Amino acid sequence: MSNRNVSGGPHLITTAPSLTVCRRCKRPVLAATVGGIDRHVDTATLNDVGELAALIEGRATYAVVAADYLSRRTVHDISAGAPKRPVLADHTCKEIPDHHIEHAWTLAAQALLQNALGATVPSAGDDVACPF
């Protein structure tokens, strides 16, 4: 049973993200159900190059919609120009290159985690299990 709130997302069941740590690489990730599918999402906000790299690797990308949920970015969203919200991608245990990160959105994403979710980013030494 999940303790995450279900949101009125645009498709199927979408839950508010919660913060956890990847069991393999010990980095912080967001755990959420997006469009009915459980996802682990990196906390790094991506620029257009980072989003393209993620898509080429086969990882889905998401826009942070308010504090309630993540919305999967579609071809139409991507082709509409510069995103108006932070963009995140499915988790990878690889280090994300600095030139793929949109630093302007990083503070906004951290504020989302700390204020809206009441979370702090755990350190690699914390023993927090992934929910799925």
N, C-alpha and C positions, 0 to 999 in steps of 0.2 A: 504494500500500500504506500503510495507516494504522499508526502506531506506538502507537495507543491500545489499551488492554486491553479485551477483550470481557468484559462482565459477564453474569451470569445474570439479567438483567432479566426482568420478568414477561411481556414480549411481544417476539417476534422478536429481532433483534440490537440490543443496546444497549451502547454503549461509554462508558467513563469520559470525562468532558469534558476537553478540553485548552484552554488559553488562547491566543487569537490576537487580532488587531486587524482591525476592519472596514476594508476597502479604501476605502470611500466616506467614512465619517465619522471614521475613525482612532480610534474608541473601542474599549476592550477588550471582547471577547465570548468566550463559551464555545462551542467547536465539539464536537459530540457526535452520535452516531447514537442516536436515541431511537425505539424501536419499529420499527427498520428504515429510518428516514428521517433523512437528514443534516439537522442543525439548527444555526443560530447563535442563541445565547441571550444576552440582556442579563445583566450581572452584578448589576444593581440588584435587591434583594429587595423584593417588592411587598406592600403591605397589601391589605385587601379592596377598597378603592376602586381601587387600581392594578390589581388582577387583573381587576376588572369592566371597567375602561377598556381593558385589553389584549384581553379577550374581545370587547368591542364592536367593536374595531378589526380583529377576525379573527385575532388572534395567539393561539397556544396557550400555555398556562401549564404549568409543571413544578414538582414538588417535588424538592428535593435529598435523595436517599436515600443516607445514609451518605456515603462518599467515592467510591463506585463508579459511580453513575449518576444520571441525571435520570429521573423518572417523570412521564409526562403526567398532569395532573390531569383527572379526569373530573367529570361532573355530581354523582356520588355523593360524591366527595372534597370538592367545593366546598360542597355542601349539608350536609355533616357538621359544619359550624361552623368555628371558628378553626383554621387549619392548625397542625400540630405540627412542621412543618419549613419552612425558607425556601422561598418561592415565587418563581420566575423566569418570564420570558416570552420568546417569540421576539423576536429583535432588531429594533429599529426605529432608524433613523438620527436620529429626533427625540429631543430632550432629554426625559427623564422628569421630570415635575413632582415637587418635593420632597414634596408632600402625598400622593403615590402610593407613596412608599417606606416600608417598615417598617424603621425604624432599629434596632429591637431585634434583628433578624436580620442586619443588615449585618455586624457583627463576626463572627458565626458563619460567614457566607458567605466573608468574607475569610480567616478561619482555615482553612476548607476549601481554598481556593485555595493558600494559602501552605504549609500543613502536609501535607495529603493529596496534593495534586498537585505539590508542590515548585515552585510557580509564584509569580511576582511580577507585579503588574499593570503592563504596559508603558505607557510614556508615548506621547502622540500622535506624537512625533517618531521613534519606533522604526520601522524598516523591516522589519516582519514580515508576510509574505504569508498570506492566508487559505487554508486547505487545500482549500476547495471553493467 
